[in-house]
């Protein structure tokens, strides 16, 4: 439910104001009941009660609520100077009643410098110039609807006796995660053909919502908490251009690129690092930094895998001594991160008379992912019943072989599928042709007799071509630095017709 009031006013033809106040209630309820049965006497009587065997019975219901009070005020003078502000207060059932409410705000300003009289001499080539700045605070909810509660589950129990077990520890101190955002922007237009948007941002996340690893003696492996502070900063650039424009031919291009780096500023209490699997959250490092045993290649004389010991010297630097004894190899903080340093895209659109052709490429560089699937298949012979990747054809066979894969035989001294090493850490760099579309718009004289306004025939293909730095998994099917069993983007071809009456 939403109630709002909006007002707009113009004073002396130069001052423009608009304001909004509102009230929102969001109440979401979900309920489902599950029943599965099998071995029906006849397919015509397929009600669950007619099944001879009950496979499963279950159900659940969830509910979450949020109440919001909203206000906004915008002002501009002669469409040249702009000021804006907003304030809102939100209350969510995902927090304990003592921490349920959060207040968030923003301020913004802009200057359309192109409207100034002293910019008149530039009007021949400079079609737009605008400077923007904003700062604000917004909030993030935990994904779990009941993250602050201590929960229990019903189980089958022991010896057919039902029971209840604790499924989550309570945390009544859970609070809103807050994001403090600073944005500085520039909008530039050249010759009414080229538009440039440049933006710099700093985003500091405080009271970060995160599952913190805890001692297994508690009966749990992690605990949802507000932990520390993370800073993201970067720059985004977008350039759009009309390259050619005539009566029968038009060609436009759009290019965008963004660079982002994040850093953990602090963690909870006196902690400087939290280790989770093959990643580490360490103060001064990006949020998803990889942490694991560092692979040092295959011994060309013996075919045995080698590892860096990575012991610390007096200055805290890693020693790069090599060992074949994995028990002497220490996990190390690697200068490789899950989040790419650069992402972007390039698109072109061409129209000639009744034909149109468009394509869009996307790309990213600088990120890494750990191949979880490879950890199960790169067993080096440790599990002779399991399949192995095709690249094991290049495994070591005789002294002098230079390869990254060990001698393959049953019961090796080091079972590579039992340990996490940097050999399975691969670049997620890629360039992909995301879409390619060819269309033909029938001339109006052809469709007029059918009382149609417009008819366009088209064929469109998605994900036709990809270059990837590592091609044993799809870089877009990774998640948070892990390449698991995610479904890669599918190659599709679509034929269609658009008609307007």
C-alpha positions as CSV (number, residue, x, y, z in Angstrom):
1,X,0.0,0.0,0.0
2,X,1.3,3.5,-0.9
3,X,-0.1,6.9,0.0
4,X,1.6,10.0,-1.4
5,X,1.1,13.7,-2.0
6,X,2.9,15.6,-4.7
7,X,3.1,19.4,-5.3
8,X,4.8,21.5,-7.9
9,X,5.2,25.3,-8.0
10,X,6.8,27.9,-10.3
11,X,7.8,31.3,-8.8
12,X,8.6,34.3,-11.1
13,X,9.1,32.0,-14.0
14,X,12.6,31.3,-12.7
15,X,12.2,29.3,-9.6
16,X,10.8,25.8,-9.8
17,X,9.9,23.6,-6.8
18,X,8.5,20.2,-6.4
19,X,7.9,18.2,-3.3
20,X,6.7,14.7,-2.3
21,X,5.7,13.1,1.0
22,X,4.5,9.5,1.3
23,X,3.8,6.5,3.4
24,X,4.3,2.9,2.3
25,X,3.4,-0.5,3.8
26,X,4.9,-3.6,2.3
27,X,3.4,-6.9,3.7
28,X,4.6,-10.1,2.0
29,X,3.2,-13.5,3.0
30,X,4.1,-16.8,1.4
31,X,2.5,-20.2,2.2
32,X,2.9,-23.5,0.5
33,X,1.9,-27.2,1.1
34,X,3.8,-30.1,-0.5
35,X,2.6,-33.6,-0.9
36,X,4.2,-36.3,-3.1
37,X,2.9,-39.9,-3.6
38,X,3.6,-42.7,-6.0
39,X,2.3,-46.2,-7.0
40,X,-1.2,-45.2,-8.2
41,X,-3.6,-48.0,-9.0
42,X,-4.8,-46.1,-12.1
43,X,-3.6,-42.8,-13.7
44,X,-7.2,-41.6,-13.8
45,X,-7.2,-41.4,-9.9
46,X,-4.1,-39.4,-9.2
47,X,-5.1,-37.7,-6.1
48,X,-2.4,-37.9,-3.4
49,X,-4.5,-39.9,-1.1
50,X,-4.8,-42.6,-3.7
51,X,-1.1,-43.2,-3.9
52,X,0.1,-46.5,-2.3
53,X,3.4,-44.8,-1.2
54,X,3.8,-41.4,0.4
55,X,7.1,-40.0,-0.8
56,X,7.1,-36.6,1.0
57,X,4.9,-34.3,2.9
58,X,5.9,-30.8,3.8
59,X,5.1,-27.1,3.8
60,X,6.1,-23.7,5.1
61,X,5.0,-20.1,5.5
62,X,7.0,-16.9,5.7
63,X,6.0,-13.3,6.3
64,X,7.9,-10.0,6.3
65,X,6.7,-6.4,6.7
66,X,8.2,-3.0,6.1
67,X,6.8,0.5,6.8
68,X,8.3,3.6,5.2
69,X,7.9,7.3,5.6
70,X,9.2,9.2,2.5
71,X,9.9,12.9,1.7
72,X,11.6,14.6,-1.2
73,X,12.2,18.2,-2.3
74,X,13.7,19.5,-5.5
75,X,14.5,23.0,-6.6
76,X,16.0,24.6,-9.7
77,X,16.7,28.1,-10.9
78,X,16.1,28.8,-14.6
79,X,16.9,25.2,-15.4
80,X,20.5,26.0,-14.6
81,X,21.2,25.4,-10.9
82,X,19.7,22.3,-9.2
83,X,19.4,21.3,-5.6
84,X,17.6,18.2,-4.2
85,X,17.2,16.4,-1.0
86,X,15.4,13.4,0.4
87,X,14.7,11.8,3.7
88,X,13.1,8.5,4.6
89,X,12.6,6.3,7.7
90,X,12.1,2.6,7.3
91,X,11.1,-0.1,9.8
92,X,11.5,-3.8,8.9
93,X,10.4,-7.0,10.6
94,X,13.8,-8.5,9.7
95,X,15.3,-6.9,12.8
96,X,14.6,-7.1,16.5
97,X,12.2,-4.4,17.7
98,X,15.1,-2.5,19.4
99,X,16.9,-2.1,16.0
100,X,14.0,-2.1,13.6
101,X,14.1,1.5,12.3
102,X,16.6,3.2,10.1
103,X,16.7,6.8,8.8
104,X,18.3,7.6,5.4
105,X,18.9,10.7,3.5
106,X,20.5,12.3,0.4
107,X,21.6,15.7,-0.9
108,X,22.4,16.5,-4.6
109,X,23.3,19.5,-6.7
110,X,24.0,20.2,-10.4
111,X,25.1,23.1,-12.6
112,X,24.2,23.3,-16.3
113,X,27.2,25.4,-17.2
114,X,26.2,25.4,-20.9
115,X,23.4,27.8,-20.0
116,X,25.7,30.5,-18.7
117,X,26.2,33.5,-20.9
118,X,30.0,33.2,-20.9
119,X,29.6,29.8,-22.7
120,X,28.1,31.4,-25.8
121,X,31.4,31.3,-27.8
122,X,31.5,27.5,-27.3
123,X,28.0,26.8,-28.6
124,X,29.3,25.9,-32.1
125,X,31.0,22.7,-30.8
126,X,29.9,22.3,-27.2
127,X,26.3,21.2,-27.1
128,X,26.1,20.3,-23.4
129,X,28.1,20.7,-20.2
130,X,26.7,19.7,-16.8
131,X,28.4,19.1,-13.4
132,X,26.8,16.9,-10.8
133,X,27.4,16.0,-7.2
134,X,25.5,14.0,-4.6
135,X,26.0,12.4,-1.2
136,X,23.6,10.1,0.7
137,X,23.1,7.2,3.0
138,X,20.8,4.2,2.2
139,X,20.2,1.0,4.0
140,X,20.4,-2.7,3.1
141,X,18.3,-5.5,4.7
142,X,19.6,-9.0,5.5
143,X,18.5,-11.5,2.9
144,X,17.2,-13.8,5.6
145,X,13.7,-12.9,6.8
146,X,14.4,-14.1,10.3
147,X,18.1,-13.4,10.6
148,X,17.9,-12.0,14.2
149,X,15.9,-14.9,15.6
150,X,17.0,-18.1,17.2
151,X,15.2,-20.8,15.1
152,X,14.5,-24.5,15.5
153,X,13.6,-27.3,13.1
154,X,11.4,-30.4,13.5
155,X,13.3,-33.6,12.6
156,X,12.6,-37.3,12.4
157,X,14.4,-37.6,15.6
158,X,16.1,-40.8,16.8
159,X,14.6,-44.3,16.8
160,X,11.4,-42.9,15.2
161,X,10.9,-40.4,17.9
162,X,10.3,-36.8,16.7
163,X,12.6,-34.1,17.9
164,X,13.5,-30.4,17.7
165,X,17.0,-29.1,16.9
166,X,18.3,-25.6,17.0
167,X,18.9,-24.3,13.4
168,X,20.1,-20.8,14.0
169,X,21.6,-18.8,16.8
170,X,19.8,-15.5,17.7
171,X,21.3,-12.1,17.2
172,X,19.0,-9.4,18.5
173,X,21.7,-6.8,17.9
174,X,21.5,-7.1,14.2
175,X,21.2,-3.7,12.5
176,X,20.7,-2.1,9.1
177,X,23.7,-2.2,6.8
178,X,24.3,1.4,5.7
179,X,25.9,2.6,2.5
180,X,27.4,6.1,2.4
181,X,27.6,7.2,-1.3
182,X,29.5,10.1,-2.8
183,X,29.1,10.7,-6.6
184,X,30.7,13.3,-8.8
185,X,29.6,13.5,-12.4
186,X,30.2,15.3,-15.7
187,X,27.9,15.3,-18.7
188,X,29.4,16.5,-21.9
189,X,27.9,17.0,-25.4
190,X,30.0,17.7,-28.5
191,X,28.6,18.9,-31.9
192,X,25.2,17.4,-31.0
193,X,26.7,14.0,-32.1
194,X,28.9,12.8,-29.1
195,X,27.6,12.5,-25.6
196,X,30.1,11.7,-22.8
197,X,29.2,10.8,-19.2
198,X,32.0,10.5,-16.6
199,X,31.3,9.6,-13.0
200,X,33.5,9.0,-10.0
201,X,32.1,7.4,-6.9
202,X,33.1,6.4,-3.4
203,X,30.8,3.9,-1.6
204,X,31.5,3.1,2.1
205,X,29.5,0.2,3.5
206,X,29.3,0.2,7.3
207,X,27.8,-2.4,9.7
208,X,28.4,-4.9,6.9
209,X,26.0,-7.9,7.1
210,X,28.1,-11.0,6.9
211,X,28.2,-14.6,8.1
212,X,31.1,-14.8,10.5
213,X,32.8,-18.2,11.0
214,X,32.6,-19.4,14.6
215,X,33.8,-22.5,16.5
216,X,32.1,-25.7,15.5
217,X,31.8,-26.6,19.2
218,X,28.8,-24.3,19.2
219,X,27.0,-26.6,16.8
220,X,27.2,-24.0,14.0
221,X,29.8,-23.0,11.4
222,X,28.8,-19.3,11.1
223,X,26.8,-16.5,12.7
224,X,25.1,-13.6,10.9
225,X,26.5,-10.3,12.3
226,X,27.3,-6.7,11.5
227,X,31.0,-6.8,10.8
228,X,33.3,-4.0,9.9
229,X,33.5,-1.6,7.0
230,X,34.2,-1.9,3.2
231,X,35.0,0.9,0.8
232,X,34.4,0.8,-2.9
233,X,35.6,3.4,-5.3
234,X,35.8,3.7,-9.0
235,X,35.1,5.5,-12.2
236,X,32.6,5.0,-15.0
237,X,32.8,6.3,-18.5
238,X,30.1,6.1,-21.2
239,X,30.5,7.5,-24.7
240,X,27.6,7.6,-27.2
241,X,28.1,8.9,-30.7
242,X,26.1,9.4,-33.9
243,X,28.8,8.5,-36.4
244,X,26.8,9.0,-39.6
245,X,23.3,10.4,-40.1
246,X,21.7,10.9,-43.5
247,X,18.2,10.4,-44.9
248,X,18.8,6.7,-45.7
249,X,21.7,5.8,-43.5
250,X,22.3,6.0,-39.7
251,X,25.2,4.6,-37.7
252,X,25.4,5.0,-33.9
253,X,27.9,3.6,-31.4
254,X,27.8,3.3,-27.6
255,X,30.9,2.4,-25.5
256,X,31.1,2.0,-21.7
257,X,33.8,1.0,-19.3
258,X,34.0,1.0,-15.5
259,X,36.7,0.3,-13.0
260,X,36.1,-0.5,-9.3
261,X,38.3,-1.5,-6.4
262,X,37.1,-2.3,-2.9
263,X,39.0,-2.5,0.3
264,X,38.1,-3.8,3.8
265,X,38.7,-0.8,6.1
266,X,38.0,-2.6,9.4
267,X,36.5,-5.8,10.8
268,X,34.7,-6.5,14.0
269,X,36.5,-5.8,17.2
270,X,40.3,-6.3,17.1
271,X,40.2,-8.8,14.2
272,X,42.2,-8.0,11.1
273,X,41.2,-11.1,9.1
274,X,38.4,-13.7,8.7
275,X,39.2,-16.8,6.7
276,X,36.4,-18.6,4.9
277,X,37.3,-21.5,2.6
278,X,39.7,-20.4,-0.1
279,X,39.0,-16.7,0.5
280,X,40.1,-14.3,3.2
281,X,38.6,-11.0,4.4
282,X,41.6,-9.0,5.5
283,X,41.9,-5.4,6.5
284,X,43.6,-3.5,3.6
285,X,42.7,-6.1,1.0
286,X,39.8,-6.4,-1.4
287,X,36.7,-8.1,0.0
288,X,37.1,-11.3,-2.0
289,X,40.8,-12.0,-1.9
290,X,42.0,-15.6,-2.5
291,X,43.8,-17.5,0.2
292,X,45.2,-21.0,-0.4
293,X,48.2,-23.2,-0.9
294,X,50.3,-21.8,-3.8
295,X,51.0,-24.3,-6.6
296,X,54.7,-24.3,-7.8
297,X,54.3,-26.5,-10.8
298,X,55.3,-30.1,-11.6
299,X,58.8,-31.4,-10.9
300,X,60.0,-32.2,-14.5
301,X,62.2,-35.0,-13.2
302,X,59.7,-36.9,-11.0
303,X,56.3,-35.8,-12.1
304,X,55.4,-34.9,-8.5
305,X,53.4,-31.7,-7.7
306,X,55.3,-28.9,-6.0
307,X,54.2,-26.2,-3.7
308,X,55.6,-23.0,-2.2
309,X,56.2,-23.2,1.5
310,X,55.2,-19.5,2.0
311,X,56.8,-19.2,5.4
312,X,57.1,-15.7,6.7
313,X,60.4,-14.0,7.1
314,X,61.3,-11.4,9.8
315,X,59.7,-8.7,7.7
316,X,56.5,-10.7,7.2
317,X,57.2,-11.5,3.5
318,X,56.6,-14.9,2.1
319,X,59.5,-17.2,1.4
320,X,59.2,-18.9,-2.0
321,X,61.0,-22.2,-1.1
322,X,59.6,-25.2,-3.0
323,X,58.5,-28.5,-1.5
324,X,56.8,-31.7,-2.6
325,X,55.5,-32.3,0.9
326,X,52.1,-30.6,1.0
327,X,52.1,-30.6,4.8
328,X,55.0,-28.1,4.7
329,X,53.1,-25.7,2.4
330,X,51.3,-22.9,4.1
331,X,48.2,-21.1,2.7
332,X,49.1,-17.6,1.4
333,X,47.2,-14.4,0.7
334,X,47.4,-14.1,-3.1
335,X,47.2,-10.9,-5.1
336,X,44.2,-12.3,-7.0
337,X,40.7,-11.2,-6.4
338,X,37.2,-12.4,-7.4
339,X,35.9,-9.1,-8.6
340,X,37.0,-7.9,-12.0
341,X,39.0,-4.7,-12.2
342,X,37.3,-3.6,-15.5
343,X,33.9,-4.3,-17.0
344,X,32.2,-2.7,-20.0
345,X,30.5,-3.1,-23.3
346,X,30.4,-1.9,-26.9
347,X,27.4,-1.7,-29.2
348,X,26.7,-0.5,-32.7
349,X,23.5,0.1,-34.6
350,X,23.2,0.6,-38.3
351,X,20.1,1.4,-40.4
352,X,20.0,1.6,-44.1
353,X,16.6,2.4,-45.6
354,X,14.4,-0.6,-44.5
355,X,17.3,-2.7,-43.1
356,X,18.7,-2.5,-39.6
357,X,21.7,-4.3,-38.0
358,X,22.8,-4.1,-34.4
359,X,25.4,-5.9,-32.2
360,X,26.5,-5.7,-28.6
361,X,29.8,-6.9,-27.0
362,X,30.5,-7.2,-23.3
363,X,33.8,-7.7,-21.6
364,X,35.6,-7.9,-18.2
365,X,39.2,-8.2,-17.1
366,X,41.1,-8.6,-13.9
367,X,39.0,-11.1,-12.0
368,X,39.6,-14.7,-11.0
369,X,37.5,-17.7,-10.0
370,X,38.3,-21.0,-8.2
371,X,37.3,-24.0,-10.2
372,X,35.4,-26.0,-7.6
373,X,34.4,-28.7,-10.2
374,X,38.1,-29.3,-11.0
375,X,38.8,-30.1,-7.4
376,X,36.6,-33.1,-7.8
377,X,38.0,-34.3,-11.1
378,X,41.7,-33.5,-10.8
379,X,42.4,-36.5,-8.6
380,X,45.6,-37.6,-10.5
381,X,44.5,-41.2,-10.2
382,X,43.4,-41.0,-6.6
383,X,39.8,-42.0,-7.6
384,X,40.1,-44.3,-10.6
385,X,36.3,-44.6,-10.9
386,X,35.8,-40.9,-11.5
387,X,36.2,-39.1,-14.8
388,X,39.0,-36.7,-15.4
389,X,39.3,-33.5,-17.5
390,X,40.7,-33.7,-21.0
391,X,43.7,-31.6,-20.2
392,X,45.1,-34.6,-18.2
393,X,46.2,-35.9,-21.6
394,X,49.1,-33.5,-21.1
395,X,50.1,-34.9,-17.7
396,X,53.7,-35.8,-16.9
397,X,54.9,-39.1,-18.4
398,X,58.7,-39.1,-18.5
399,X,61.7,-37.1,-17.1
400,X,62.0,-33.7,-18.8
401,X,58.3,-33.2,-19.5
402,X,57.2,-29.6,-18.8
403,X,53.5,-29.6,-17.7
404,X,51.2,-28.4,-15.0
405,X,49.7,-31.9,-14.4
406,X,51.2,-34.6,-12.3
407,X,52.0,-38.2,-13.1
408,X,48.7,-40.1,-13.3
409,X,48.6,-43.3,-11.3
410,X,46.5,-45.0,-8.7
411,X,47.0,-44.0,-5.0
412,X,49.5,-41.0,-5.7
413,X,51.5,-39.6,-2.8
414,X,49.6,-36.3,-3.0
415,X,45.8,-36.5,-3.8
416,X,45.4,-33.2,-5.6
417,X,41.6,-33.4,-5.2
418,X,41.9,-33.3,-1.5
419,X,43.5,-29.8,-1.2
420,X,42.8,-26.3,-2.5
421,X,45.7,-24.9,-4.5
422,X,46.2,-22.0,-6.8
423,X,46.4,-24.3,-9.8
424,X,42.7,-24.2,-10.0
425,X,42.6,-20.4,-9.8
426,X,41.9,-19.0,-13.3
427,X,41.3,-15.7,-14.9
428,X,37.6,-14.8,-15.7
429,X,38.7,-12.4,-18.5
430,X,36.3,-12.6,-21.5
431,X,34.9,-10.8,-24.5
432,X,31.5,-11.9,-25.7
433,X,29.2,-11.1,-28.6
434,X,26.0,-10.8,-26.5
435,X,23.5,-10.0,-29.2
436,X,23.4,-9.8,-33.0
437,X,20.2,-8.6,-34.7
438,X,19.2,-8.2,-38.3
439,X,15.8,-6.6,-39.2
440,X,13.8,-5.6,-42.2
441,X,10.9,-3.1,-41.9
442,X,8.4,-3.5,-44.7
443,X,7.8,-0.3,-46.7
444,X,4.5,1.4,-45.7
445,X,3.2,1.0,-49.2
446,X,3.4,-2.8,-48.8
447,X,1.4,-3.0,-45.5
448,X,-1.1,-0.1,-46.0
449,X,-3.5,-2.4,-47.8
450,X,-3.6,-4.7,-44.8
451,X,-4.4,-1.8,-42.6
452,X,-1.2,-2.1,-40.7
453,X,0.9,0.8,-39.4
454,X,4.3,-1.0,-39.3
455,X,5.7,-4.5,-39.9
456,X,9.2,-5.5,-39.0
457,X,10.8,-9.0,-39.6
458,X,13.9,-9.8,-37.5
459,X,16.3,-12.5,-36.6
460,X,18.3,-12.2,-33.4
461,X,21.1,-14.4,-31.9
462,X,22.5,-14.3,-28.4
463,X,25.9,-15.4,-27.1
464,X,27.2,-16.4,-30.6
465,X,30.9,-16.0,-29.9
466,X,33.1,-15.8,-26.8
467,X,36.8,-15.4,-26.2
468,X,37.8,-16.5,-22.6
469,X,41.2,-16.6,-20.9
470,X,40.2,-20.0,-19.5
471,X,37.7,-22.0,-21.4
472,X,36.9,-25.0,-19.2
473,X,34.1,-23.0,-17.5
474,X,32.0,-20.0,-18.5
475,X,33.3,-16.8,-16.8
476,X,29.7,-15.5,-16.5
477,X,28.6,-18.7,-14.7
478,X,30.8,-18.0,-11.8
479,X,29.6,-16.6,-8.5
480,X,31.6,-14.7,-5.8
481,X,34.8,-16.2,-7.1
482,X,33.6,-19.8,-7.4
483,X,33.1,-21.7,-10.6
484,X,30.7,-24.4,-9.7
485,X,27.7,-25.9,-11.6
486,X,26.2,-22.6,-12.7
487,X,24.4,-22.7,-16.1
488,X,26.3,-20.7,-18.7
489,X,24.5,-18.2,-20.9
490,X,22.8,-20.2,-23.7
491,X,23.3,-19.6,-27.4
492,X,19.9,-18.8,-28.8
493,X,18.5,-17.8,-32.2
494,X,15.1,-16.1,-32.4
495,X,13.0,-15.2,-35.4
496,X,10.1,-12.8,-35.0
497,X,7.6,-10.3,-36.4
498,X,6.6,-7.0,-34.9
499,X,3.3,-5.5,-36.1
500,X,1.6,-2.2,-35.2
501,X,-2.0,-1.7,-36.1
